[in-house]
């Protein structure tokens, strides 16, 4: 009887641990230096949501970004020279921490490469 009760308690504790909400950082407006324009808080991602980090760059310069709990589903990177947009989603507690991207300067080819001079 004691073993069954112990197994039941172990099973319930695992189930409750599994059902805990995912915790994420929340900042509606990350400014150019990576800090939050307002107070950085946290959010609980309900079932189906993930932690998300959105960033928009011009060249190597961060223009703005945000952190939140969202239904998004996948990572996205969009390059429209000179702008670069990155949406990262993740499923571990506080995994949407802001980290400045180390962008390669050669992501956007220079005008001379696109239109070589014919001298």
Secondary structure, DSSP 8 states (H G I E B T S, - for coil): -HHHHHHHHHHHHHHHHHTS-EEEEEEEEE-TTS-BSS--EEEEE-TT-EEEEEEEEETTEEEEEEEEEE---S-EEEEETTEEEEEEEE-STT----------TTSS--HHHHS----
